[in-house]
């Protein structure tokens, strides 16, 4: 099958490479000449485990290619996937669909014959209707069907998620699109991965509803963690106790500094705005977004409290900058608000992250970046673990204590046991324990 992927960001690049690995002939299109040049040279514009190898293998097999020329790529395609960015719109929080609609206009003039146009980007309810309207307006004689096929990829595990999905949601209004979508996902269909066909608007809402529910689980356990600290309970045991209930499940019940990334903050806000515009406000999600925003700076104040209430002139070492491990994504990372809170209170910040330093330089000022965890902690008045990279789970804490000015450890991911750390002579602070 000939597939064209518009956009080589996180969604577009991973999806395009995985479709190619299924045996399809895939062309990925992007207007960013620098990004396309990098990809043609075998360099990845994002960090995702296994992606470089996946891309290289399929380029070598001539199933995957990259170009800035949209028209010829669309003209030869049986299915065109739109995988461009939909960031929050400044001012009101709605999803900015500028790139989606621009892609639709260009596709309209380039496609030849019956073409399935698939929205892979996360978009609000009704976007598929507008994409269809735009194409018909631009090209009244066009023969096409617009499909919603939201992605459910976790950064750091995206390839596995694409190839072994919990479900594939496909929203169609034109039955002619059903068979091409089955063929696109043929290896997964043969393996009996759950393939749910719905109406287009239902598929669009399903993505937002899923992310909002997961964000709610995270925020719920974070607030339970705060209560645990007040009453002398252990949030990890609480999470295990409720997570063993099959109706609840154990995932997304890890207390920490709040959620970030490219999906949850943006998607909860977009869902809130859509609900408000349709006079069906979702109060739970509104509260989740508000609580999560305030939690990040509260974690900065938690560090200050652990340092005796004053960090002015003190050096604070931060381990972990990305919003989660196994990615270089800094978007809405809790580390940003935590570091800025500490800086506002007069602290000097040194930081280390295995993959996120270059991205962090673009959003954080006046931070000294270290080459490894140990040089990061040298002379520090406190050490703060913000992101639970595997490399931080077995640190030589005795060595770190010897390097530090004061033995203060703030573990915002609960990756160490309090008794073990205290035995080494640290003043230890965790979350909900």
C-alpha positions as CSV (number, residue, x, y, z in Angstrom):
1,X,0.0,0.0,0.0
2,X,1.3,3.5,-0.8
3,X,1.0,5.8,2.2
4,X,2.0,9.4,2.6
5,X,2.6,10.9,6.0
6,X,2.3,14.7,6.3
7,X,4.5,15.8,9.2
8,X,7.7,14.3,10.6
9,X,7.2,15.3,14.2
10,X,6.7,12.7,17.0
11,X,3.5,11.2,15.6
12,X,4.3,11.4,11.9
13,X,7.8,10.0,12.1
14,X,7.1,7.1,14.4
15,X,3.8,6.2,12.5
16,X,5.5,6.5,9.1
17,X,8.4,4.4,10.1
18,X,6.2,1.7,11.6
19,X,3.9,1.6,8.6
20,X,7.0,1.1,6.4
21,X,8.1,-1.7,8.7
22,X,4.7,-3.4,8.0
23,X,5.8,-3.5,4.4
24,X,4.0,-0.4,3.0
25,X,5.7,2.1,0.8
26,X,5.8,5.3,2.9
27,X,6.8,8.8,2.0
28,X,7.1,11.3,4.9
29,X,6.6,15.0,4.0
30,X,7.6,18.0,5.9
31,X,8.2,21.7,5.0
32,X,11.1,22.0,7.4
33,X,14.0,21.5,5.0
34,X,16.5,21.1,7.8
35,X,14.5,18.3,9.4
36,X,14.2,16.5,6.1
37,X,17.9,16.9,5.4
38,X,18.6,15.4,8.8
39,X,16.4,12.4,8.2
40,X,17.8,11.8,4.7
41,X,21.2,11.8,6.4
42,X,20.0,9.2,8.9
43,X,19.9,11.7,11.8
44,X,16.8,11.7,14.1
45,X,15.2,15.1,15.0
46,X,13.7,13.5,18.2
47,X,14.9,10.9,20.7
48,X,12.8,7.7,20.9
49,X,14.3,4.3,21.7
50,X,14.7,2.2,18.6
51,X,13.6,4.8,16.2
52,X,16.9,5.5,14.5
53,X,17.4,1.7,13.8
54,X,13.8,1.4,12.6
55,X,14.1,4.3,10.1
56,X,17.5,3.1,8.9
57,X,16.3,-0.4,8.2
58,X,13.3,0.7,6.2
59,X,15.2,3.4,4.3
60,X,17.7,0.7,3.3
61,X,14.8,-1.5,2.1
62,X,13.5,1.5,0.1
63,X,10.2,1.4,1.8
64,X,10.6,4.7,3.6
65,X,11.7,8.1,2.2
66,X,11.6,11.7,3.1
67,X,10.8,14.8,1.1
68,X,9.7,18.4,1.2
69,X,7.6,18.0,-2.0
70,X,4.0,17.4,-0.9
71,X,2.3,17.2,-4.3
72,X,4.0,14.2,-5.9
73,X,3.9,12.3,-2.6
74,X,0.2,12.8,-2.3
75,X,-0.6,12.1,-5.9
76,X,0.8,8.6,-5.7
77,X,-0.8,7.8,-2.3
78,X,-3.7,5.5,-1.6
79,X,-3.9,6.9,1.9
80,X,-2.6,10.3,3.2
81,X,-2.1,10.6,6.9
82,X,-2.1,14.1,8.5
83,X,0.4,14.0,11.5
84,X,1.1,17.7,12.0
85,X,1.2,19.5,15.3
86,X,-1.9,20.8,17.1
87,X,-0.4,23.0,19.9
88,X,-2.6,24.9,22.3
89,X,-3.7,28.2,20.8
90,X,-2.5,31.3,22.5
91,X,-5.1,33.2,24.4
92,X,-7.9,30.6,24.8
93,X,-6.3,27.1,25.0
94,X,-8.1,25.6,22.0
95,X,-6.1,23.3,19.8
96,X,-4.5,25.3,17.0
97,X,-5.6,23.6,13.8
98,X,-3.7,25.9,11.4
99,X,-1.3,23.2,10.2
100,X,-4.1,20.6,9.8
101,X,-6.2,22.9,7.7
102,X,-3.2,24.0,5.6
103,X,-2.3,20.4,4.9
104,X,-5.9,19.7,3.9
105,X,-5.8,22.5,1.3
106,X,-2.6,21.3,-0.2
107,X,-3.8,17.7,-0.3
108,X,-7.0,18.8,-2.1
109,X,-5.0,20.1,-5.1
110,X,-2.5,17.2,-5.2
111,X,-4.5,14.0,-4.8
112,X,-5.4,11.9,-7.8
113,X,-8.2,9.3,-7.8
114,X,-10.0,8.0,-4.8
115,X,-7.9,8.9,-1.7
116,X,-8.4,8.2,2.0
117,X,-7.3,11.2,4.1
118,X,-6.6,10.2,7.7
119,X,-6.3,12.6,10.6
120,X,-3.6,11.1,12.8
121,X,-3.0,14.3,14.8
122,X,-5.0,14.8,18.0
123,X,-7.9,17.1,17.0
124,X,-11.1,18.4,18.6
125,X,-14.5,17.0,17.7
126,X,-15.7,18.2,14.3
127,X,-12.2,18.7,12.8
128,X,-12.8,15.9,10.3
129,X,-16.0,17.6,9.2
130,X,-14.0,20.8,8.6
131,X,-11.2,19.0,6.7
132,X,-13.9,17.5,4.4
133,X,-15.5,20.9,3.9
134,X,-12.2,22.5,3.1
135,X,-11.2,19.9,0.5
136,X,-14.6,20.0,-1.2
137,X,-14.4,23.8,-1.3
138,X,-10.9,23.7,-2.8
139,X,-11.6,20.8,-5.2
140,X,-15.3,20.1,-5.8
141,X,-14.6,17.2,-8.1
142,X,-12.3,15.4,-5.7
143,X,-13.0,11.7,-4.8
144,X,-12.0,11.1,-1.2
145,X,-13.0,10.0,2.3
146,X,-11.9,11.6,5.5
147,X,-11.1,9.3,8.5
148,X,-10.2,10.0,12.1
149,X,-7.5,7.6,13.4
150,X,-6.1,9.0,16.7
151,X,-2.7,7.9,17.9
152,X,-2.2,6.3,21.3
153,X,1.6,6.4,21.5
154,X,3.5,6.9,24.7
155,X,6.8,8.7,24.4
156,X,9.6,6.3,25.3
157,X,7.5,3.3,24.2
158,X,6.0,4.5,20.9
159,X,7.2,1.8,18.6
160,X,5.9,-1.0,20.8
161,X,2.7,0.9,21.3
162,X,2.2,1.2,17.5
163,X,3.0,-2.4,16.8
164,X,1.3,-4.0,19.8
165,X,-1.6,-1.6,20.5
166,X,-4.3,-2.0,23.1
167,X,-6.8,-0.8,20.4
168,X,-6.9,0.9,17.0
169,X,-9.7,3.4,16.8
170,X,-10.9,4.3,13.3
171,X,-13.7,6.9,12.7
172,X,-15.4,6.8,9.3
173,X,-18.4,8.3,7.6
174,X,-17.8,6.8,4.2
175,X,-17.8,2.9,4.1
176,X,-15.3,3.0,1.2
177,X,-12.6,3.9,3.7
178,X,-13.1,0.8,5.8
179,X,-11.1,-1.7,3.7
180,X,-8.1,0.7,3.0
181,X,-7.8,1.3,6.8
182,X,-7.9,-2.5,7.4
183,X,-5.1,-2.9,4.8
184,X,-3.0,-0.2,6.4
185,X,-3.1,-2.0,9.7
186,X,-3.2,-5.5,8.1
187,X,-0.4,-7.1,10.2
188,X,-2.2,-6.0,13.4
189,X,-5.6,-7.0,12.0
190,X,-4.3,-10.5,11.3
191,X,-3.0,-10.6,14.9
192,X,-6.4,-9.7,16.2
193,X,-5.5,-6.4,17.7
194,X,-8.8,-4.8,18.7
195,X,-9.9,-2.6,15.8
196,X,-12.8,-0.3,16.8
197,X,-14.7,1.3,13.9
198,X,-16.9,4.3,15.0
199,X,-18.3,7.5,13.7
200,X,-15.7,10.1,13.0
201,X,-16.7,12.5,15.8
202,X,-16.7,9.6,18.2
203,X,-13.1,8.7,17.3
204,X,-12.0,12.3,17.7
205,X,-13.5,12.5,21.2
206,X,-12.2,9.1,22.2
207,X,-8.6,10.3,22.2
208,X,-9.3,13.3,24.4
209,X,-11.5,11.3,26.8
210,X,-8.8,8.7,27.2
211,X,-6.0,11.2,27.9
212,X,-8.3,13.2,30.3
213,X,-9.1,10.0,32.2
214,X,-5.4,9.1,32.6
215,X,-4.6,12.7,33.7
216,X,-7.3,12.4,36.3
217,X,-5.8,9.2,37.7
218,X,-2.4,10.9,38.0
219,X,-3.9,14.0,39.7
220,X,-6.0,11.8,42.0
221,X,-3.1,9.8,43.4
222,X,-1.0,13.1,43.7
223,X,-3.7,14.5,45.9
224,X,-4.0,11.3,47.9
225,X,-0.2,11.6,48.4
226,X,-0.6,15.0,49.9
227,X,-3.2,13.6,52.3
228,X,-0.9,10.7,53.1
229,X,1.8,13.1,54.2
230,X,-0.7,14.8,56.6
231,X,-2.0,11.7,58.2
232,X,1.0,9.5,58.2
233,X,0.1,7.0,55.5
234,X,2.1,5.6,52.6
235,X,0.8,6.5,49.1
236,X,2.7,3.7,47.4
237,X,0.9,1.1,49.6
238,X,-2.4,3.0,49.0
239,X,-1.8,2.9,45.2
240,X,-1.1,-0.9,45.4
241,X,-4.2,-1.4,47.5
242,X,-6.5,0.3,45.1
243,X,-4.6,-0.8,41.9
244,X,-5.2,-4.4,42.6
245,X,-8.9,-3.8,42.1
246,X,-9.5,-4.8,38.5
247,X,-12.0,-2.0,38.1
248,X,-9.2,0.6,38.8
249,X,-5.9,-1.0,37.7
250,X,-2.4,-0.1,38.7
251,X,-1.2,2.1,35.9
252,X,-0.9,5.8,36.3
253,X,-1.1,5.6,40.0
254,X,2.5,6.7,40.7
255,X,2.6,9.9,42.8
256,X,5.0,12.6,41.7
257,X,5.4,16.2,40.7
258,X,2.5,16.4,38.2
259,X,2.1,15.4,34.6
260,X,3.6,17.2,31.6
261,X,4.5,16.4,28.0
262,X,3.0,17.0,24.6
263,X,-0.4,15.4,25.3
264,X,-1.9,15.6,28.7
265,X,-1.7,19.3,29.4
266,X,-2.6,20.3,25.9
267,X,-5.4,17.7,25.4
268,X,-7.1,18.3,28.8
269,X,-7.2,22.0,28.0
270,X,-8.6,21.5,24.5
271,X,-11.3,19.2,25.9
272,X,-12.2,21.7,28.5
273,X,-12.6,24.4,25.9
274,X,-14.7,22.1,23.6
275,X,-16.9,21.2,26.4
276,X,-17.5,24.8,27.5
277,X,-18.2,25.8,23.9
278,X,-20.9,23.1,23.7
279,X,-22.4,24.1,27.0
280,X,-21.4,20.7,28.6
281,X,-18.6,21.7,31.0
282,X,-16.5,18.9,32.4
283,X,-15.8,20.1,35.9
284,X,-13.7,17.1,36.9
285,X,-11.2,17.8,34.0
286,X,-11.2,21.5,34.8
287,X,-10.1,20.7,38.3
288,X,-7.5,18.2,37.2
289,X,-5.9,20.8,34.9
290,X,-5.9,23.5,37.7
291,X,-4.5,21.2,40.4
292,X,-1.7,19.9,38.1
293,X,-0.7,23.5,37.2
294,X,-0.3,24.5,40.8
295,X,1.3,21.2,41.9
296,X,4.5,21.9,39.9
297,X,5.4,25.1,41.7
298,X,4.3,23.4,45.0
299,X,7.0,20.8,44.4
300,X,9.5,23.7,44.1
301,X,8.3,24.9,47.5
302,X,8.6,21.4,48.8
303,X,12.3,21.5,48.0
304,X,12.7,24.8,49.7
305,X,11.1,23.4,52.9
306,X,13.4,20.4,52.7
307,X,16.3,22.9,52.7
308,X,15.1,24.5,55.9
309,X,12.9,27.1,54.3
310,X,15.6,29.2,52.6
311,X,17.5,28.5,49.4
312,X,18.8,31.9,48.7
313,X,22.4,31.6,47.4
314,X,22.2,27.8,47.8
315,X,23.2,25.4,45.0
316,X,20.4,22.9,44.1
317,X,21.2,19.9,41.9
318,X,18.4,18.7,39.7
319,X,18.5,15.2,38.2
320,X,16.0,14.8,35.4
321,X,14.6,17.6,33.1
322,X,12.4,15.8,30.6
323,X,8.7,15.2,31.5
324,X,9.3,11.5,31.6
325,X,12.3,9.1,31.0
326,X,13.3,7.8,27.5
327,X,12.5,11.0,25.7
328,X,14.1,14.4,25.1
329,X,10.7,16.2,25.4
330,X,10.7,19.2,27.7
331,X,7.1,20.3,26.9
332,X,5.3,21.2,30.1
333,X,7.9,19.3,32.1
334,X,7.5,19.7,35.9
335,X,11.2,20.4,36.0
336,X,10.6,23.8,34.4
337,X,8.2,25.1,37.1
338,X,10.3,23.6,39.8
339,X,13.5,25.2,38.6
340,X,11.9,28.6,38.1
341,X,10.4,28.4,41.6
342,X,13.8,27.7,43.1
343,X,15.4,30.5,41.0
344,X,12.7,32.9,42.1
345,X,13.7,32.2,45.7
346,X,17.3,32.9,45.0
347,X,18.7,29.4,44.4
348,X,21.5,28.5,41.9
349,X,20.6,25.5,39.9
350,X,22.8,22.8,38.4
351,X,21.0,20.1,36.3
352,X,21.7,16.9,34.5
353,X,19.5,14.8,32.1
354,X,20.6,11.9,29.9
355,X,18.8,13.2,26.8
356,X,17.1,16.5,27.5
357,X,19.8,19.1,28.1
358,X,19.7,20.6,24.6
359,X,16.0,21.0,24.7
360,X,16.2,22.4,28.3
361,X,18.6,25.1,27.1
362,X,15.8,26.5,24.9
363,X,13.4,26.9,27.8
364,X,15.4,27.5,30.9
365,X,17.8,30.4,31.7
366,X,20.6,30.6,34.2
367,X,21.0,26.9,34.7
368,X,24.4,25.2,34.8
369,X,24.3,21.9,33.0
370,X,26.5,18.9,34.1
371,X,27.9,16.0,32.2
372,X,26.8,13.3,34.7
373,X,24.9,12.9,38.0
374,X,28.0,13.1,40.1
375,X,29.4,16.3,38.7
376,X,25.9,17.7,39.0
377,X,25.8,17.2,42.8
378,X,29.3,18.5,43.6
379,X,29.0,21.3,46.1
380,X,25.2,21.1,46.2
381,X,23.2,22.0,49.2
382,X,20.4,19.6,48.0
383,X,19.8,17.0,45.4
384,X,16.4,16.7,43.7
385,X,15.3,13.8,41.6
386,X,12.6,15.1,39.2
387,X,12.5,12.4,36.4
388,X,12.8,8.7,37.1
389,X,15.4,7.8,34.5
390,X,16.7,4.2,35.1
391,X,20.2,5.7,35.4
392,X,19.1,7.4,38.6
393,X,17.7,4.3,40.3
394,X,21.1,2.9,41.5
395,X,23.2,5.9,42.2
396,X,26.2,5.6,44.5
397,X,24.6,7.8,47.2
398,X,27.5,7.5,49.5
399,X,29.7,9.0,46.8
400,X,27.2,11.7,46.2
401,X,27.0,12.6,49.9
402,X,30.7,13.0,50.0
403,X,30.5,15.4,47.0
404,X,27.7,17.5,48.4
405,X,27.9,20.5,50.7
406,X,24.8,19.3,52.6
407,X,23.2,15.8,52.6
408,X,19.7,16.7,51.5
409,X,17.9,14.5,49.1
410,X,14.4,15.3,47.7
411,X,13.0,12.3,45.8
412,X,10.0,13.5,43.8
413,X,9.5,10.1,42.2
414,X,9.9,7.8,45.2
415,X,12.6,5.7,43.6
416,X,14.5,5.1,46.8
417,X,13.6,3.6,50.2
418,X,13.5,6.0,53.1
419,X,15.3,3.7,55.5
420,X,18.2,3.0,53.0
421,X,18.8,6.7,52.4
422,X,18.5,7.7,56.0
423,X,21.0,5.0,56.9
424,X,23.6,6.9,54.7
425,X,23.0,10.0,56.7
426,X,20.8,11.9,54.3
427,X,17.9,14.2,55.2
428,X,15.3,12.5,52.9
429,X,12.1,13.9,51.5
430,X,9.8,11.9,49.2
431,X,6.2,12.2,48.0
432,X,3.3,10.9,50.0
433,X,5.3,8.8,52.4
